[in-house]
């Protein structure tokens, strides 16, 4: 138990770097998709640079952070097995599962873009980028509030937060279209 705080700290550090990687990779997807519409040689120069940037971010920061966050999470659960009996932990693990689904979908998009397959618009990617934000908010509030978390208010809060993100996205899109 004397290592508990060290393990918890490492878990949090890698969760933070994992989310940072997820936030940034999708922004790079936006830029890479938009670069595809540029004239030559700008298109080729940007595409080459974005492929390098996404490769490094994905394999040097994001994937290792996801794996290490999971390793330290499992270690914490081994140190504190009673957490697995708590309802908030079941919900948190559900959100972590959704986060991994999001991560795997980002990996699929990453591979498509590396192969010059453009299946999504930059606007879709801007919206997709908010998925990790919603998961982050849900997990942080859940972990901090634990049993004090009121499920009804929590669900309403996440839905309202999602609606605000969508409205912000539409507002930003209108501003971009005017310019």
Number of C-alpha atoms within 10 A of each C-alpha: 9 6 10 13 11 12 19 15 13 17 22 15 14 22 22 16 18 22 20 16 23 25 18 16 22 23 18 19 25 20 16 24 23 16 18 16 10 13 9 10 8 12 15 14 11 18 21 12 12 20 20 13 13 23 17 12 18 21 12 12 17 25 18 15 23 22 14 17 23 16 16 20 18 14 16 19 13 12 14 12 12 10 14 13 9 12 12 20 18 13 15 19 14 13 18 16 12 15 20 13 12 18 20 12 12 19 15 12 19 21 14 14 20 18 10 14 12 15 10 14 12 20 15 10 18 16 14 17 21 17 17 19 17 17 18 18 13 18 20 12 13 21 14 10 12 15 13 9 14 11 12 8 10 14 12 11 14 15 13 12 15 16 12 12 17 14 12 12 16 14 11 11 13 11 10 9 7 6 5
